[in-house]
């Protein structure tokens, strides 16, 4: 199936965090507090996706308070941290939302993402993802993790669904 065909039915984007929404680095200050850097355009990409009526969520193996803060700021309520089996977690979310695997896009960067990437309708990896992950992904972003990959993915899907121009017009002053 062609990439454009895979994009047509996507209604939910699920994402890993470390290495996708961030560069993958984990920084601790002298008090042991973890910090992360999120790209502002990824946040805008999530807002654009939501503005079209779709949902966005994260599934991450690690747990971090800063992730909850950022997702709260973006209005993302599908937040699953400490996920050992991402495919099972995603299936639970899909059941809650009455969605099929074909209606879900997942973006990841490392081996813990493989099972989910192999089972969704549209799978994506960041350009600096693990070679094995990029090999199974339907799409590899030009952007590296933490450098706007989510925004790139959202734009690609919305353009593939012929919804991008409609969204742009909603931001136009004319």
C-alpha positions, 0 to 999 in steps of 0.5 A, spaced: 500 500 500 502 506 498 504 512 503 498 516 501 493 511 501 496 509 508 495 516 510 487 517 508 484 514 514 489 516 520 485 519 526 490 518 531 497 519 532 501 516 537 508 518 539 514 516 543 517 521 547 525 521 548 528 521 541 522 523 537 519 529 541 526 530 544 533 529 541 534 523 546 538 526 551 536 526 558 539 532 563 539 532 570 541 538 574 545 538 581 538 537 585 537 530 580 531 534 577 530 531 570 529 536 564 528 535 557 527 540 551 521 540 546 521 543 539 516 549 539 514 547 532 512 540 534 507 543 539 504 547 534 504 540 530 500 537 535 495 543 536 494 543 528 492 536 528 487 537 534 484 543 530 482 538 525 478 534 530 483 529 531 487 526 537 494 525 539 497 521 544 504 519 547 506 512 549 513 512 553 517 507 556 520 512 561 516 516 566 517 524 567 513 529 570 516 534 565 512 530 560 506 530 563 507 538 564 508 539 556 502 534 554 497 538 559 500 545 556 498 542 549 491 539 551 494 532 550 490 527 555 492 520 552 499 520 556 501 513 557 508 513 561 512 507 564 509 503 558 513 496 558 508 493 552 507 499 547 503 495 542 498 493 548 497 500 551 496 502 544 490 497 543 487 499 549 487 506 547 484 504 540 479 500 544 477 506 548 476 510 542 473 505 537 479 505 532 482 500 528 490 499 527 489 502 520 486 508 523 493 509 527 499 512 526 505 511 531 512 515 530 518 512 534 525 511 534 528 505 537 527 498 538 522 498 544 517 501 538 518 496 533 512 491 535 507 497 535 510 500 528 509 493 525 502 493 526 499 500 525 496 503 519 502 508 518 508 508 522 514 513 522 521 514 524 525 520 525 531 521 521 536 519 527 532 513 529 535 506 530 536 503 523 532 497 524 526 502 526 527 506 520 527 499 516 520 497 518 517 504 518 513 506 512 515 513 513 522 516 515 522 524 517 527 528 514 527 531 521 531 528 527 528 527 534 526 533 537 527 538 531 520 538 528 519 531 526 512 531 529 510 537 525 513 534 519 509 528 520 502 532 521 503 536 515 505 530 511 498 526 513 494 533 513 497 534 506 495 527 504 488 527 506 487 534 503 486 538 509 492 542 509 490 548 505 483 548 509 487 549 515 492 554 512 486 558 511 484 558 518 490 562 520 490 567 514 488 574 515 484 574 508 
